[in-house]
Amino acid sequence: MIAYRAMLDVPRALAQYLSQLLNAERRARGTRRRSRALTCFQHAVFGLRWFREGRDVPALARDCGISRATGYRYLDEVIEVLANQAPDLHEALQRAKDDGLTHLILDGKLFTCDRLGEQATSVKGEQIDAWYSGKHREQGGNVQALMEPDGFPLWCSEVEPGSTHDITAAREHVLGALYWAYSHLDLPTLADGGYTGTGIGVHTPIKQPAGSQVLDVDNRTYNALLRGLRCLGERAFALLIGRWRALRHITTSPRRIGTIVKAALVLTHFEHGRLN
């Protein structure tokens, strides 16, 4: 074993905020004082190290002098208390309107993970690996997200298996609320071609006609403007994955991907001063 000094490059205020959440959770569970191996602050640092560095949980547990099983249990607590602070979809939409946003951006991402042997039936009636994305050729989970016009992430959905198309996942988690936002808040949404056919209030590119036909100049201009505005949404996932390395490949159960991404969203909101 080699001992060395290290610094965790997150604000101390973030660790204090997380330790307060953990303290409230321990009180709600009726945990006796001094009955845990780590204090709330040490517990918070343990969780932040996992999110920020993406290190193996057994290694983090060894650094803290706790068992592997306790390390996984402590990490689950961190993920849960953070995810519980994530904004509700309608709250996020109302806040976007109150902040004067002109539109939102909808996009989905496959968060890669270890293989889960779960079967599903494809649209062709064939048995396929539910968590395998043929588009990306990787195992993972599909998470939908809403972003501000500049690409800052506002909200993210629960996870769907990687074989689920974006439009199917969107119908399950977000489209109904987007229709409401357009009709009641006058808040449209921009999306890519994968969401074609979603309905009123969600603007997608106009597809190229079949054969040798070409789009009218007005339609080409519309597509160019839409791409120029929508592409900023790519910043959201880059911001989450670039900052919180644990999201680059998730080794826990794929069904927990949505909860983990929500937890990372809360961390990002805190660092950018977006939490109420």
Wavefront OBJ file of the C-alpha trace (Angstrom):
o trace
v 0.000 0.000 0.000
v 1.209 3.506 -0.812
v -0.195 6.461 1.127
v -0.488 9.851 -0.568
v -2.198 13.197 -0.068
v -5.059 14.281 -2.314
v -7.453 17.196 -2.720
v -11.100 16.873 -3.751
v -11.905 19.710 -6.160
v -15.476 20.433 -5.054
v -16.634 23.387 -2.944
v -16.616 22.751 0.789
v -20.115 24.244 0.857
v -21.299 21.357 -1.321
v -19.959 18.783 1.136
v -21.611 20.687 3.984
v -24.916 20.788 2.099
v -24.768 17.040 1.456
v -23.797 16.330 5.074
v -26.905 18.252 6.207
v -29.067 16.088 3.944
v -27.439 12.953 5.326
v -27.907 14.172 8.896
v -31.613 14.743 8.241
v -31.862 11.261 6.712
v -30.215 9.668 9.769
v -32.625 11.466 12.063
v -35.587 10.328 9.972
v -34.336 6.743 10.281
v -33.815 7.081 14.010
v -30.075 6.382 13.805
v -28.382 6.755 17.187
v -25.606 9.317 17.478
v -22.056 8.022 17.041
v -23.369 4.634 15.882
v -22.050 5.079 12.316
v -18.486 4.421 11.169
v -18.355 7.814 9.402
v -19.609 11.218 10.435
v -22.097 12.945 8.136
v -19.328 15.128 6.696
v -17.031 12.135 6.088
v -19.988 10.303 4.552
v -20.605 13.285 2.229
v -16.958 13.398 1.143
v -17.073 9.644 0.482
v -20.032 10.109 -1.882
v -18.581 13.181 -3.585
v -15.343 11.320 -4.270
v -17.309 8.624 -6.075
v -19.207 11.131 -8.199
v -16.215 13.326 -8.950
v -13.516 10.692 -9.440
v -15.512 7.634 -10.486
v -13.343 5.398 -8.313
v -14.154 1.842 -7.268
v -16.361 1.720 -4.197
v -14.176 -0.945 -2.478
v -11.155 1.369 -2.837
v -13.073 4.309 -1.392
v -14.330 2.122 1.451
v -10.786 0.974 2.205
v -9.619 4.597 2.365
v -12.338 5.305 4.941
v -11.659 2.182 6.985
v -15.046 0.604 6.327
v -16.086 -2.654 4.715
v -17.030 -3.027 1.064
v -20.680 -3.748 1.939
v -20.860 -0.663 4.163
v -19.319 1.408 1.395
v -22.012 0.390 -1.079
v -24.720 1.042 1.512
v -23.314 4.496 2.284
v -23.102 5.333 -1.414
v -26.753 4.339 -1.915
v -27.727 6.730 0.873
v -25.835 9.598 -0.784
v -27.468 8.922 -4.148
v -30.963 8.717 -2.641
v -30.801 11.897 -0.537
v -29.463 13.872 -3.499
v -31.961 12.474 -6.005
v -34.798 13.391 -3.634
v -33.807 17.054 -4.086
v -34.093 16.891 -7.888
v -36.759 19.217 -9.350
v -40.154 17.847 -10.313
v -40.964 18.145 -14.031
v -43.805 20.651 -13.623
v -41.766 22.650 -11.116
v -38.912 22.839 -13.619
v -41.276 24.009 -16.373
v -42.868 26.659 -14.169
v -39.465 27.893 -13.048
v -38.325 28.113 -16.670
v -41.334 30.297 -17.433
v -40.768 32.453 -14.360
v -37.137 32.951 -15.394
v -38.296 34.253 -18.767
v -36.909 31.458 -20.915
v -38.121 31.571 -24.519
v -37.900 27.823 -25.147
v -36.496 24.546 -23.846
v -34.430 21.817 -25.479
v -35.311 18.128 -25.231
v -32.707 15.443 -25.754
v -31.880 11.930 -24.634
v -28.639 10.158 -23.860
v -27.472 6.598 -23.431
v -25.519 6.250 -20.186
v -23.332 3.190 -20.573
v -23.346 0.481 -17.925
v -22.395 -3.109 -17.271
v -24.445 -5.779 -19.022
v -27.808 -6.809 -17.600
v -29.244 -10.039 -19.000
v -32.822 -8.881 -19.494
v -34.788 -9.732 -22.619
v -37.394 -7.649 -24.450
v -39.494 -8.053 -27.588
v -38.600 -5.758 -30.490
v -41.102 -4.096 -32.849
v -40.380 -6.981 -35.247
v -41.403 -9.519 -32.613
v -37.844 -10.721 -31.983
v -36.209 -11.299 -28.600
v -33.482 -8.734 -27.978
v -31.241 -7.601 -25.122
v -33.341 -4.898 -23.433
v -30.370 -2.845 -22.219
v -28.425 -2.959 -25.496
v -28.665 0.037 -27.820
v -28.333 -0.937 -31.468
v -27.801 2.718 -32.370
v -24.827 3.151 -30.040
v -23.806 -0.521 -29.980
v -23.379 -0.383 -26.215
v -25.112 -1.499 -23.060
v -26.811 1.336 -21.253
v -29.903 3.216 -20.151
v -31.831 5.942 -21.949
v -32.375 9.128 -19.918
v -34.367 12.100 -21.231
v -33.497 15.655 -20.187
v -34.736 19.209 -20.569
v -32.249 22.027 -20.967
v -32.291 25.808 -20.951
v -31.577 27.601 -24.264
v -27.882 27.839 -23.309
v -27.687 24.101 -22.600
v -27.823 24.122 -18.801
v -29.663 20.976 -17.571
v -32.992 21.631 -15.850
v -34.565 18.203 -15.387
v -33.935 14.547 -16.188
v -36.201 11.523 -16.332
v -36.084 8.040 -14.897
v -34.156 5.513 -16.975
v -35.507 3.351 -19.768
v -33.639 0.312 -21.197
v -31.089 1.193 -23.878
v -33.144 -0.461 -26.613
v -35.900 2.144 -26.077
v -36.071 4.850 -28.743
v -35.953 8.494 -27.659
v -39.500 9.243 -28.766
v -40.838 6.235 -26.847
v -39.002 7.277 -23.677
v -40.210 10.849 -24.142
v -43.829 9.730 -24.469
v -43.473 7.817 -21.224
v -41.859 10.575 -19.148
v -42.109 14.090 -20.543
v -44.276 14.767 -23.613
v -47.545 15.219 -21.734
v -45.967 17.945 -19.589
v -44.446 19.619 -22.649
v -47.862 19.850 -24.303
v -49.148 21.478 -21.109
v -46.202 23.902 -21.032
v -46.850 24.956 -24.612
v -50.591 25.484 -24.149
v -50.538 27.045 -20.664
v -47.103 28.670 -20.388
v -46.428 29.461 -24.065
v -43.141 27.569 -23.690
v -42.163 25.593 -26.826
v -39.541 22.851 -26.978
v -36.875 22.134 -29.604
v -35.795 18.567 -30.392
v -33.848 16.615 -33.003
v -35.167 14.359 -35.758
v -35.510 11.416 -33.382
v -38.612 13.077 -31.943
v -40.409 13.637 -35.248
v -44.147 13.202 -34.788
v -44.234 14.142 -31.096
v -46.985 16.709 -31.617
v -47.759 20.371 -31.128
v -45.321 22.496 -29.173
v -42.294 20.269 -29.858
v -40.427 21.560 -32.917
v -38.369 19.045 -34.904
v -36.515 19.299 -38.261
v -38.420 18.819 -41.499
v -37.266 15.606 -43.144
v -35.741 15.479 -46.605
v -38.316 14.320 -49.205
v -37.902 10.893 -50.728
v -36.353 10.453 -54.146
v -34.700 13.339 -55.988
v -36.866 16.035 -54.411
v -35.265 18.749 -52.284
v -36.621 20.834 -49.455
v -37.938 24.286 -50.192
v -35.579 27.113 -49.224
v -37.913 28.185 -46.416
v -37.842 24.689 -44.929
v -34.054 24.504 -45.235
v -33.788 27.846 -43.441
v -36.128 26.578 -40.733
v -33.949 23.482 -40.238
v -30.764 25.561 -40.090
v -32.210 27.881 -37.458
v -33.549 24.956 -35.453
v -30.170 23.171 -35.527
v -28.378 26.343 -34.473
v -30.593 26.726 -31.416
v -30.974 23.071 -30.522
v -27.288 22.128 -30.707
v -26.622 24.088 -27.519
v -28.524 21.385 -25.666
v -25.564 19.038 -26.159
v -23.783 21.074 -23.488
v -26.031 19.682 -20.749
v -24.848 16.079 -20.860
v -21.267 17.210 -21.464
v -21.525 19.328 -18.329
v -22.805 16.429 -16.238
v -20.412 13.781 -17.535
v -17.405 16.086 -17.680
v -17.830 17.138 -14.077
v -19.052 13.890 -12.498
v -16.893 11.083 -13.868
v -18.976 8.316 -12.283
v -21.558 8.919 -15.045
v -19.141 7.916 -17.809
v -19.732 4.230 -17.105
v -22.122 3.165 -14.369
v -21.289 -0.135 -12.707
v -24.296 -0.343 -10.371
v -27.659 -1.743 -11.460
v -28.768 -0.122 -14.749
v -32.173 0.489 -13.198
v -30.514 3.028 -10.879
v -29.073 5.117 -13.709
v -31.932 7.621 -13.609
v -31.527 8.114 -9.853
v -27.764 8.576 -10.194
v -28.160 11.139 -12.992
v -30.715 13.037 -10.909
v -28.257 13.106 -8.016
v -25.554 14.492 -10.315
v -28.057 17.083 -11.576
v -28.603 18.303 -8.003
v -24.834 18.569 -7.472
v -24.556 20.622 -10.657
v -27.436 22.884 -9.656
v -25.785 23.532 -6.285
v -22.425 24.394 -7.813
v -24.108 26.867 -10.194
v -26.283 28.428 -7.507
v -29.544 27.040 -8.902
v -30.923 25.399 -5.759
v -33.616 27.311 -3.866
l 1 2 3 4 5 6 7 8 9 10 11 12 13 14 15 16 17 18 19 20 21 22 23 24 25 26 27 28 29 30 31 32 33 34 35 36 37 38 39 40 41 42 43 44 45 46 47 48 49 50 51 52 53 54 55 56 57 58 59 60 61 62 63 64 65 66 67 68 69 70 71 72 73 74 75 76 77 78 79 80 81 82 83 84 85 86 87 88 89 90 91 92 93 94 95 96 97 98 99 100 101 102 103 104 105 106 107 108 109 110 111 112 113 114 115 116 117 118 119 120 121 122 123 124 125 126 127 128 129 130 131 132 133 134 135 136 137 138 139 140 141 142 143 144 145 146 147 148 149 150 151 152 153 154 155 156 157 158 159 160 161 162 163 164 165 166 167 168 169 170 171 172 173 174 175 176 177 178 179 180 181 182 183 184 185 186 187 188 189 190 191 192 193 194 195 196 197 198 199 200 201 202 203 204 205 206 207 208 209 210 211 212 213 214 215 216 217 218 219 220 221 222 223 224 225 226 227 228 229 230 231 232 233 234 235 236 237 238 239 240 241 242 243 244 245 246 247 248 249 250 251 252 253 254 255 256 257 258 259 260 261 262 263 264 265 266 267 268 269 270 271 272 273 274 275 276
